[in-house]
Amino acid sequence: MEEITGVPASGMLGKGDYEYAIPFYGERKPMLANLVMMGDEELTARYNTVIKTGDTFIVDIFIPGFRPGGAWFWAKARPLRDRQGTITGAIETIRDITDRKQAEEETDQARQRLAEIISFLPDPTFVIDRNGVVIAWNKALGELTGTSAEQMIGKGDYEYAIPFYGERKPMLANLIFMPGEEIGQRYHSVQRTRDTLVVDIFIPGFRPGGAYFWAKASPLYDPDGNIAGAIETIRDITERTQIEQKLARSSAELQIAAEIQQSFLPETLPEIKGFDIAARSVMAKEVGGDFFDVIPFEVIPLELGKYGILIADVSGKGVPAALFMALSRIVVRVNALWHRDPAKAIGFANDIITQDSKAGMFVTLFYGSLSEKERTLTYVNAGHNPPLLYRCSVKTFEELMPTGIFLGGLEHQVYSSRTVEIGVGDIVVLYTDGITESINGDEEMFGEDRLRLIIREHTRLSAIGILEKILEEVSSFAVGQPQFDDITLMVIKGV
């Protein structure tokens, strides 16, 4: 009391006439301890905010003049009695609860703002506090369940599960408060990514025939980083699930398509004098739109010791992209074997592909002629990601920029060829955007800077070593995240 008021005990002991109120109110007035001596009727008439439990009095009170900005206090008083039970005095305990009150006000304001935000979310969403009491229930959830926010706000004891299950039971939001080990043991279908829980669940009694739901729950934190509640978003995925079940029945057909597409890719790469080369495709789905090729020109009367190098990315994914990929590969390969100049080969290929592209699909492509004798790569870049050329002697990068637009857009386009030398130790990395646009858990993209760093740090490795290192780093970067795009990579190293 000395520390909170600045008044020592020696300056207060023996004082009466409410002088002990002066350090708090700046005037003489009854304190909570004095109310112990008053009758219940007078207490009720004069002090509506006092809570009485037995002979104990409790109050929260704001004193505006205690310090600049005022202060909140919690006080508790009770009588002191002699052996005969007669009240001989009173004891009062006081706590400064200003920080707590401010935090409660901020929490109330935050809850109000949260409820306003959630009310406009398109997905059915509700929020519970740390005690499992509903503090927000949006309009979309009311429409889904037939239970309004007015009926559910303030309800606990799992009552919010009744519109779904017809009984009280934990929802996904309640599992947020459980240890991860317990969730893993009791709820095998729940997927956990950091502090977010996701589940697909079938509820047979929600409607005739049942319903499938997707739900995601995440914790809500207070300013100190403690879990203060949980938010759960629910989607009716019945229609989507039924479609997925139909698609699952055609998985065997997709597998056959994947095997056919895989057969388009070279099983082995030819040995090219003066160059070490490696390539690989990793499809995001069973079938995809990326492809690569190494075309030996020795099979026709073109110049010996030259090879066609090709990497491409078709717009879209899945079966349509795979079909368009097959068409594009065949057209480019035939024209590459017919025309010595890469620009002419790609120009003719573009006209054919554009004429056959009825669905508006297109392909970005990098095609070049690799010469053993001249140690050069003469290339056309048709709107593709610029391959990186690392110069070993000066330890710098060059980008093999586009020399024309993508294939399949417009007929009669002009493409130009460019030539670069590839010295001993130089490295060319050709890639599709599945590499640089891979996403991690923080929604960061892998990016070109990381790709350059990997190449720079592993220049001593072979082509396959560099390729595997890049794929390994991309996989580690995006761990826990689904692969959204096809990945194709080709590494050429001068030896």
Phi, psi and omega in degrees: 000325176299316184290323184283330183257338186080007181251123180287159179302322182297336180271356184237331182300133180091353181273147177226207179053040177061021181295334181290349177276341185301317179300338180264309188258347185076010179205167178274123178200161182297140171264176181299325180298327178292332182292339178301329183276349184273158175285160182298322182295314180294322179298313181295321182291326188260335188224086184288337186271356181280132176260128180247124176235106186065235178256017180256135180248135180227141179209145165255130185218143177257126179247103188295333185262007183293322176208167176305123183092353179079176181209147175261136177231144168254133181225145177225132180227148176209157184285156169252133185238153174275187184293340179270359179088006180279137179291122181247353181176193180210150178240134180234133176246136185233139175231140174277110183247027183301313181299319180295317180297318179297320178296320179295319178296317178296321178296317179298317179295319179296319179298319180296316179296319180298316180297321180294320180293312184297328183298337182260359179292140180287333180274141174303125187215142171220162181229137173240153176272186185299337180266007179077025179258135182291127177243351175205140182209105192277172185298320181298324179288325175298320179292323180292318187261342186078011179244124184277166177298321180299328180281340189246333181301132180089355181273143178228206178054039177061021181297332182290350176276341185299317179300338180265310188256348185077008179206166178276123178199160181298138170265176181300324180300326180293332181290342178304327184275357179270151172298149181302324181295320181292321178299315181299325182282323189261335186230083187291336183275353181279130176260137182241127173236105187057244183256014181252136179249138180226141180209146166252131186217146176255128179244104188295332186263005184292321176208166176304125183090353178080176181211146174262137178231145167253135180224144176227131180233139179224151178285155171248134186250147173275176183301339180269003179087009178270146179291120182253348181178192180212147178241135180234131176247136186233139175230138174279109183248026182302311182296316180298318181296320178297322177295318180298323179295323176294320179294326180298328180291340178259016181297327179296320178295320178296323179297320177297317179298321179296320179294321178295315180296320180298330180291341177290331183279144180299130176290319177226153179260142181292152174281124183246120183301126178089358182222144173248126187227142178214149180206152179200147174240137176235108184280143177285331178236187180302320177230156183209191186246359176278150170200161175221164180202149170236116189253113176282121183279354181295342184286348176229165185284051168266186183292131177291156178078018176237145182223142175275132180245127187220135171217140187209160181220114180275141176297142180089180182219175174074205187298314179303316179295323180295319179295317179293325176298316181298316178299311184298318182298313182296316182296314181294318182298315180298315181290328178294324179283344184262325185249129180292320183278121179304325181297318178293317180302314182287325178299312178295320179298320180299317181299317180294314182295320180297319179297327182267356184272082182276342185263009178077016179275158180214172181221130170269144191208142171239122181229135180213161177251117184262122184254123176294316187293313185267352183054046181234159172235111177261120194226162169233131176248105182266076175069019185267164173306127181299118174301153180261131176245110179268121178270112185296321187292325183247358176057044177232166180250146168238151177250132179271087192289162179302144176238017179174173183275173180298163180270139177103002182266300182225144177282165173057042176274150180264127176242147178238152179257145174230155184234135174232147175272147178239103181278175177296128180091343177292150184228129174249126179242114177257136186207159172260167187289356172297338176286299188285339182258014173297140186247140175261187183295338178265012179062031172268145176272149180300313172078164182285330181297318178295320179298316179298319181297318180298315180299313183298323184280348186230035181296337182281346181284163174288173179300315179293326178295317178295316179302311182295326179294319178296312180297323179295317181292321177296317179296317179295321181297319185260021183303136181085350180254141178291151177281115185271340185219156176295150179237123174227137187217137175225133180239128176239126180236132176285131183231000000 
